[in-house]
Amino acid sequence: MNKRLQITLDDIAKQLNVSKVTVSKALRGHPDISKETTQLVKKVAHELGYTPNYMARNLSSKRSNTIGVVVPKIAHFFFSAVIESIYDTAFHNNYEIILTASQENAAREIKHIESLLAMRVDGLIVSITQETRDHAIFEKVIKSGVPLIFMDRILDIQGTSSVAVNDREGTFHAIDHAIKLGYTKIGHLAGYPEINIGLNRFLGFEDAMKQYGLPINPDWVIYGGFGEEFGYSGFMKLYQSKNLPEFIFTVTYPVALGVYAAVEELGLKIPDDIDIMCFGNSDVNRFISPSLSCVNQPTDKLGKVSVELMIDQIKNIESFEPQHIVIPTDLIFRETCSKKKFDSYPKASSRP
């Protein structure tokens, strides 16, 4: 078995008969080194197959220029789109991203965070799992002095920042739109209320129903998760009750996809037998019929703002004050929840 040969700064320095300090500065583009010398050093480094030793650099600079990211899923349009924005913003600011996925498992989340801390990342951006209830690992991060930002799914922990969309307001506008189409029998597949997105999206649903004086049927509000499986099982539960609502709002796009699967299996039609809208968008929309109206989350802004806020905190660690940024949403209307169903609808009272 061949032993791996690690080219060092000393190897490059010997090849060029210059000092190790000159090589180091040239590779970093330091202004002390002439343009000609810098180009020559980089040329020889490339020819020798040199790669930077980030661990050694970390020890000397006490900064790794890396940001650890923990998300619940990668194969999910919302998170994959946010991750692309995170990578792009980090790249343009000369930071690297170390990405991990918890797969909605709290134990994995803890292990990933511990691993990222051991790698000496400069900061952590975390979107918590649907199982996360214990905050001990996050208290550990804060005590270690590593900046921590919660993104989308957040925890209210002193000393941390957060970046999220306005879940409550976005849901309110979606339900308000459905009611103005004439729907009064409205259900909600609501995720987990222990997680901020589940709670705030339910509160937005509740706000709109109260404004129009519409009763919330407890049988039409079902809790259970943020994925396709919950959408399927949640709709099946509604169907088996023999008392379907006219319209369903789902807590996420994947939950809506689960509803589509159940509706097709049961031989029903959207929007004729049941109309639907969801929180969150997806590029798979062009492949489903009817196309799904939604509350649109600006994934590019979520990723960009999270990284920029993290870099600001890293660079101003002593004076930085935690920030809580809320990004507005908008509605995208497609084939569902788009046509007036009734000639009249309830009149709104003042906004709660």
C-alpha positions, 0 to 999 in steps of 0.5 A: 500500500502506497504511503500518502505523500503530503507536500508541505510549505517547506517542500515548496520553499526548498524548490524555489530557494525562498523562505517558508514565510514567503511561500505562506504569504504568497499562497494567501495573496499577501501584499508583501509579496510581489505579483511575480513571486506569488504567481511562481509560488502558486505555479510550483505548489500546483505542480507539486500537488500541494493542498493546504493543511487546514488543521494546522492553519486553524491552530495558528489562526484560531479560525477555520473559515468553516461554518457547520450546518445541520439540517433535518433533510437534504432530499427536500426542496426547501432544505436543498434550495436553502443549502444552495444559497448557504453554499453560494453565500459562504463561497463568495465570503471565502468560507467553507461549509461542512454540511450534515443531515440529522434525518429528523433524528434528535440523537443524530443531531447531537452527534453531528453538532459534537462532531462539528465542534470537534472540527473547530468550526467557526459557527453553527447554523442549525435547523432542528429536528421534529424530535428535538426537545432537549436543549442541552447540546445547544447550551454546550455550544453557547458555553463553548463560545461558538456562534449559534444561529437557528434557521427556519426551525428555531429554539428560543435560547438566550445568546442565540440568533435566528432567521425564519420566515413569518410562518403565522402571517403567511398561513393567515393569508393562505386561509384568508384567501381560501375563505374568500373563495367561499370555503368555511369547512377548513381542515389543517394537517398541522405537524408538531406544535412543539416545533415553532413552524408547527405552532406558528402555522397553526396560530395563523390558521386560528387567527384567520378562522377567528377573524371570520367567525368560523368554528375550528372543528377539532376533528379536522386539525391533525398533528403528526409530522412534516413529511409525506407519510404524515400527509398520507396518514392524516388524510386517510384519518380524515376520510375514514371519519366520513366527514371531510372538510372542503379545504385542507391547509398542510404545514409543509409541501411534503405533507401536501404530496402525501395528501395527493397520494391518498386522494389518488388512491381513494379515487377522489379529485382535487380540487373537486372533492377536496381543495388544498394549499400548503406552506412551502414551494417545490420545483416538483410542482410542474410534475403534479396535477393539479399544480399546488398553490402555496405560501412561498418561502424565499429560500435564497434569502433564508440561506443568504441572511443566515450566512451573512449574520453568522459571518458578522457574528464571527468577525465581531464575536465580542460585541455582537448582539443576538438578532432575530430576523423574520422574512416575509412570505408571499402566496403563489396561486396555481390550479388548487385553491384558485377558483371561487366556489360559492357566491358568498363568504363570511365577512371578516371582523377586525384582525386579532 
